[in-house]
Amino acid sequence: MSSEVLVSRPHFDSRSVAQAGDPLPPTDAEATFMEGLHPSSGLATAGYRSAKYSAEEWHVNNFSTLHQAVIDRNNAERIRHESKTLYAETEAGTLRTQAEGTRHLGERLQDIHFWKSELQQHIEKLLAETDLLLRQKRRLLKALDATEIPFAIATDNLTCRERRLGPDLVKDRVEEELLKEVELIRSIQALLKRTLSQAVNQIKLCNRDAWVCSTQDNLSVAQREEQASVELRLLVERVLQETAEDLRVQCSNVDQAFSQRCLQLTEAKTQLELHLTQILDQIGAQERNMVSLQKALYDKEAPLRVAQSRLHQRSHRPHMELCRDNPQFSLVGEVGQISQTMSSLQQQLSAARSSLSHLEESRMALEKDIGCKTHSLLIDREKCMSHRTRYPTIIALSGY
């Protein structure tokens, strides 16, 4: 980038202009050239435009100086020849002197036309280059605007994923890639803004009023600024291409992370649903088992009462008949066996109730976890991934 060139104000003799009368009107080519150029604007030229002369004043000043120089030289030569030769001056000397002045004027006129042509060519080149740079500036602005959509998508994804529930509120690869994407977009926006600022400053340096006053110096400045503009356009092109590619690569990484995470969530949800089905089957089987155990206990009550009633009745036998005979041993054994069986059934029923309670707890935990996975899938797949379908294309990110 070239810095701003300050061109000093050329010396201008106002007396020569006053003696020469009104300035000559510009030619058609000069008028077309002056109408094709727009005056510079902005703070860079504030306070300096009023201190510069126009191209017409420059031509008038040159013409007046040259004309005065020719007149003075001709007068001096005439006076000298008249003083030395008095009446020896001939028509041939006068014609020779006039031819000499005409030759000098012609040479000077050729120089002026040459530098004017060179200046005109570089003006056209600078105008064309400025137009190209303005196009790149518009691409930079479009690319900068295009980054707002990815930034909004990434931040919205992060915000949505903050609403995940329970154990699913984890800092996974998706969140890491989203954070990388946000930082990448911020750095790209800063780079685009810096490049845009350079382009704006470069466009301001194509000010014709700053270098019209000195043709040779201005041609050098014009060539330097033209080269700087070409280099800046190449830089802008490279920046736009690289930033667009970086954003699309990061977008692909985020999408891939989302897909993997959704696949993990789907597989986990499927496993949870499978276990929930098995748990529900176990709950049903355990409930049926408890009904069977309760029925078995109920069925043992009648035989126990019969055995106990028989023992009670036999306890009323008189005198020697109240002995421990085989029926007595059989009844005692029957009561003990039935009581032991009922105790075992009662313990089994208690274990079944405890197992059913644990199964219910597992069912609620599984249903809660399935709800978390469903909610996470809704956030990642339905909200975040569907929102990411609005991600700009690489053409839009390149500023087209």
C-alpha positions in Angstrom: 0.0 0.0 0.0 1.3 3.4 -0.8 0.9 6.3 1.5 -0.8 9.6 0.6 1.3 11.8 -1.7 1.2 15.5 -1.0 2.0 17.5 -4.2 3.3 21.0 -3.6 1.5 23.9 -5.2 3.3 25.1 -8.3 4.4 28.8 -8.5 1.9 30.8 -10.4 2.5 34.4 -11.5 -0.8 36.2 -11.3 0.7 39.2 -13.0 1.3 37.2 -16.2 -2.3 36.1 -16.2 -3.4 39.6 -15.6 -1.3 40.8 -18.6 -2.3 38.0 -20.8 -6.0 38.7 -20.2 -8.7 36.1 -19.9 -7.5 32.4 -19.9 -7.9 30.5 -23.1 -11.0 28.2 -23.1 -10.2 24.5 -22.8 -10.2 22.3 -25.9 -12.9 19.7 -26.6 -10.5 16.9 -25.5 -9.6 18.8 -22.3 -13.3 19.4 -21.5 -14.1 15.7 -22.0 -11.2 14.8 -19.9 -12.2 17.2 -17.1 -15.8 16.1 -17.2 -14.8 12.4 -17.0 -13.1 12.9 -13.7 -14.9 13.3 -10.4 -13.5 15.5 -7.7 -12.1 13.8 -4.7 -14.0 13.7 -1.5 -13.4 12.9 2.1 -11.2 14.1 5.0 -8.0 13.2 3.0 -8.4 16.2 0.8 -10.1 18.6 3.2 -8.5 22.1 3.2 -6.2 21.3 0.1 -8.4 21.6 -3.0 -8.8 25.4 -2.7 -5.0 25.7 -2.8 -4.6 24.0 -6.2 -4.8 25.4 -9.7 -6.8 23.9 -12.5 -5.3 22.5 -15.7 -6.5 25.6 -17.6 -4.5 27.8 -15.3 -1.5 25.6 -15.8 -1.8 25.9 -19.6 -2.4 29.6 -19.4 0.7 30.1 -17.1 2.9 27.9 -19.5 1.7 29.7 -22.5 2.1 33.1 -21.0 5.6 32.3 -19.8 6.7 30.9 -23.1 5.1 33.6 -25.0 6.6 36.3 -22.9 10.0 34.6 -23.1 9.8 34.5 -26.9 8.8 38.1 -27.1 11.5 39.2 -24.7 14.1 37.1 -26.7 12.9 38.4 -30.0 13.0 42.0 -28.7 16.4 41.5 -27.2 17.8 40.1 -30.5 16.1 42.8 -32.5 17.5 45.5 -30.3 21.0 43.9 -30.3 21.0 43.5 -34.0 19.6 47.0 -34.5 22.3 48.4 -32.2 25.2 46.5 -33.9 24.2 46.6 -37.5 21.7 49.5 -37.4 20.3 49.1 -40.8 22.1 45.8 -41.6 19.3 43.7 -40.3 17.7 41.9 -43.2 14.5 40.0 -43.8 16.4 36.7 -43.7 17.6 37.4 -40.1 14.1 38.2 -39.0 12.8 35.0 -40.7 15.6 33.0 -39.1 14.8 34.3 -35.7 11.1 33.6 -36.2 12.0 30.0 -37.4 14.1 29.5 -34.2 11.2 30.6 -32.0 8.7 28.4 -33.9 11.0 25.4 -33.6 11.2 25.9 -29.8 7.5 26.3 -29.6 6.9 23.2 -31.7 9.3 21.2 -29.5 7.6 22.4 -26.4 4.2 21.7 -27.9 5.2 18.2 -28.7 6.4 17.7 -25.2 3.2 18.9 -23.8 1.2 16.6 -26.1 3.4 13.7 -25.2 3.0 14.1 -21.5 -0.7 14.9 -21.9 -1.1 11.6 -23.8 0.8 9.7 -21.1 -1.3 11.3 -18.4 -4.5 10.5 -20.2 -3.5 6.8 -20.6 -2.6 6.5 -16.9 -5.9 8.3 -16.0 -7.8 5.7 -18.0 -5.8 2.9 -16.4 -6.4 4.3 -13.0 -10.1 4.7 -13.6 -10.3 1.1 -14.8 -8.2 -0.1 -11.9 -10.4 1.9 -9.5 -13.5 0.3 -11.0 -12.0 -3.1 -10.5 -11.1 -2.3 -6.9 -14.6 -1.0 -6.3 -15.9 -4.3 -7.4 -13.6 -6.1 -5.0 -14.8 -3.7 -2.3 -18.4 -4.6 -3.0 -17.4 -8.3 -2.8 -15.8 -7.7 0.5 -18.9 -6.0 1.8 -21.1 -8.9 0.5 -18.7 -11.5 2.0 -18.7 -9.6 5.3 -22.5 -9.5 5.3 -22.6 -13.2 4.4 -20.6 -14.1 7.5 -23.5 -12.8 9.7 -25.7 -15.8 8.8 -23.0 -18.4 9.9 -22.3 -16.4 13.0 -26.1 -16.3 13.9 -26.4 -20.0 13.1 -23.5 -21.0 15.3 -24.5 -18.9 18.2 -28.1 -20.1 17.9 -26.9 -23.7 17.9 -24.9 -23.1 21.0 -27.9 -21.4 22.7 -30.2 -24.2 21.7 -27.8 -26.8 23.0 -27.7 -25.1 26.4 -31.3 -26.3 26.8 -30.3 -30.0 26.8 -31.4 -31.8 29.9 -29.7 -33.8 32.6 -26.7 -35.9 31.6 -27.0 -34.8 27.9 -25.8 -31.3 28.9 -22.2 -32.3 28.0 -19.4 -30.5 26.3 -19.0 -32.8 23.3 -17.3 -32.5 20.0 -20.2 -30.7 18.5 -19.8 -27.9 21.0 -16.1 -27.7 20.5 -16.5 -27.5 16.7 -19.3 -24.8 17.2 -16.9 -22.8 19.4 -14.2 -23.1 16.8 -16.7 -22.0 14.2 -17.6 -18.9 16.2 -14.0 -17.9 16.7 -13.2 -18.6 13.0 -16.1 -16.4 11.9 -15.0 -13.6 14.2 -11.4 -13.7 13.0 -12.6 -13.8 9.3 -14.8 -10.8 10.0 -11.9 -8.9 11.5 -9.7 -9.8 8.5 -12.4 -8.8 6.0 -12.9 -5.4 7.8 -9.1 -4.8 7.7 -8.9 -5.7 4.0 -12.0 -3.5 3.3 -10.4 -0.6 5.1 -7.2 -1.0 3.0 -9.4 -1.1 -0.2 -11.2 2.1 0.9 -8.0 3.9 1.6 -6.5 2.7 -1.7 -9.5 4.0 -3.6 -9.2 7.4 -1.9 -5.5 7.6 -3.3 -6.7 7.7 -6.9 -7.4 11.4 -6.6 -6.6 13.2 -9.9 -6.4 16.6 -8.4 -3.5 15.5 -6.2 -1.2 14.7 -9.2 -2.5 16.7 -12.2 -0.2 19.6 -11.3 3.0 17.7 -11.9 2.8 15.3 -14.8 6.1 13.4 -14.5 5.8 12.9 -10.7 2.1 12.0 -11.0 2.9 9.4 -13.7 5.2 7.7 -11.2 2.6 8.0 -8.5 0.0 6.6 -10.8 2.1 3.7 -11.8 2.9 2.9 -8.1 -0.8 3.3 -7.1 -1.9 1.1 -10.0 0.6 -1.6 -9.0 -0.6 -1.3 -5.4 -4.2 -1.6 -6.5 -3.4 -4.7 -8.5 -1.6 -6.3 -5.6 -4.5 -5.3 -3.2 -7.0 -6.9 -5.6 -5.0 -10.1 -5.6 -4.9 -10.0 -1.9 -8.6 -9.4 -1.7 -9.2 -12.3 -4.0 -7.0 -14.6 -2.0 -8.6 -13.4 1.3 -12.1 -14.0 0.0 -11.2 -17.4 -1.4 -9.3 -18.6 1.7 -11.9 -17.3 4.2 -14.8 -18.9 2.2 -12.9 -22.2 2.1 -12.1 -22.1 5.8 -15.7 -21.4 6.7 -17.0 -24.2 4.5 -14.4 -26.6 5.9 -15.4 -25.7 9.5 -19.1 -25.9 8.5 -18.4 -29.5 7.2 -16.6 -30.3 10.5 -19.6 -29.1 12.5 -22.1 -30.9 10.4 -20.0 -34.1 10.7 -19.8 -33.7 14.5 -23.6 -33.1 14.6 -24.2 -36.3 12.5 -22.0 -38.4 14.7 -23.6 -37.0 17.8 -27.1 -37.6 16.5 -26.0 -41.2 15.5 -24.7 -41.7 19.1 -27.9 -40.3 20.6 -30.0 -42.5 18.3 -28.1 -45.6 19.2 -28.2 -44.8 22.9 -32.0 -44.1 22.6 -32.5 -47.4 20.8 -30.6 -49.3 23.5 -32.5 -47.5 26.2 -35.8 -48.3 24.5 -34.8 -52.0 24.1 -33.9 -52.2 27.8 -37.2 -50.4 28.7 -39.1 -53.0 26.7 -37.3 -55.7 28.6 -37.9 -54.0 31.9 -41.6 -53.6 31.1 -41.8 -57.3 30.2 -40.1 -58.1 33.6 -42.5 -55.8 35.4 -45.5 -57.7 33.9 -43.9 -61.1 34.7 -43.1 -60.0 38.2 -46.6 -58.7 38.8 -48.0 -62.1 37.6 -45.5 -63.9 39.8 -46.7 -61.9 42.8 -50.3 -62.8 42.0 -49.3 -66.4 41.9 -47.4 -66.2 45.2 -50.4 -64.5 46.8 -52.7 -67.2 45.5 -50.3 -69.9 46.8 -50.3 -68.3 50.2 -54.1 -68.0 50.2 -54.3 -71.7 49.1 -52.1 -72.8 52.1 -54.3 -71.1 54.7 -57.2 -73.7 54.5 -54.9 -76.8 54.9 -53.1 -75.0 57.8 -56.4 -74.3 59.5 -57.5 -77.9 59.1 -54.2 -79.2 60.6 -54.4 -76.8 63.4 -58.0 -77.6 64.1 -57.2 -81.3 64.2 -54.4 -80.7 66.7 -56.7 -78.6 68.8 -59.4 -81.3 68.7 -57.0 -84.1 69.6 -55.7 -82.0 72.6 -59.1 -82.7 74.2 -58.5 -86.5 74.5 -59.0 -87.8 78.0 -56.3 -89.3 80.3 -54.1 -91.9 78.7 -55.6 -91.2 75.3 -53.7 -87.9 75.2 -50.5 -89.5 73.9 -48.0 -88.7 71.2 -49.0 -91.2 68.6 -48.3 -91.3 64.9 -51.3 -89.1 63.9 -50.1 -86.5 66.4 -46.6 -86.5 64.9 -48.0 -86.4 61.4 -50.3 -83.4 62.3 -47.4 -81.5 63.9 -45.2 -82.2 61.0 -48.0 -81.1 58.6 -48.5 -77.8 60.5 -44.7 -77.1 60.5 -44.3 -77.9 56.8 -47.2 -75.7 55.8 -46.0 -72.9 58.1 -42.5 -73.2 56.6 -43.9 -73.2 53.1 -46.0 -70.1 53.8 -42.9 -68.4 55.3 -40.9 -69.2 52.2 -43.7 -68.0 50.0 -44.0 -64.8 52.1 -40.2 -64.2 51.7 -40.5 -64.8 48.0 -43.4 -62.4 47.8 -41.4 -59.8 49.7 -38.4 -60.3 47.3 -40.8 -60.1 44.3 -42.2 -56.8 45.7 -38.7 -55.4 46.2 -37.7 -56.5 42.7 -40.8 -54.9 41.3 -39.9 -51.7 43.1 -36.4 -51.7 41.6 -37.9 -52.5 38.2 -40.2 -49.5 38.5 -37.3 -47.3 39.4 -35.3 -48.6 36.4 -38.3 -48.0 34.2 -38.6 -44.4 35.4 -34.9 -43.8 34.9 -35.0 -45.3 31.5 -38.0 -43.3 30.5 -36.4 -40.1 31.8 -33.1 -40.8 29.9 -35.1 -41.6 26.8 -36.9 -38.3 27.2 -33.5 -36.6 27.5 -32.2 -38.3 24.4 -35.3 -37.4 22.5 -35.0 -33.8 23.6 -31.3 -33.7 22.6 -32.1 -35.2 19.2 -34.8 -32.5 18.8 -32.3 -29.8 19.5 -29.4 -31.2 17.5 -31.2 -32.7 14.5 -34.4 -30.8 14.2 -33.3 -27.3 15.3 -29.6 -27.0 14.9 -29.0 -29.1 11.8 -32.1 -27.8 10.0 -30.9 -24.3 10.8 -27.5 -25.0 9.4 -29.1 -25.7 6.0 -29.3 -21.9 5.6 -25.5 -21.8 5.8 -24.2 -19.6 2.8 -22.6 -21.3 -0.1 -18.9 -20.8 -0.9 -20.0 -18.5 -3.8 -21.9 -16.2 -1.4 -19.0 -16.3 1.1 -16.7 -15.2 -1.7 -18.7 -12.0 -2.1 -20.6 -12.8 -5.3 
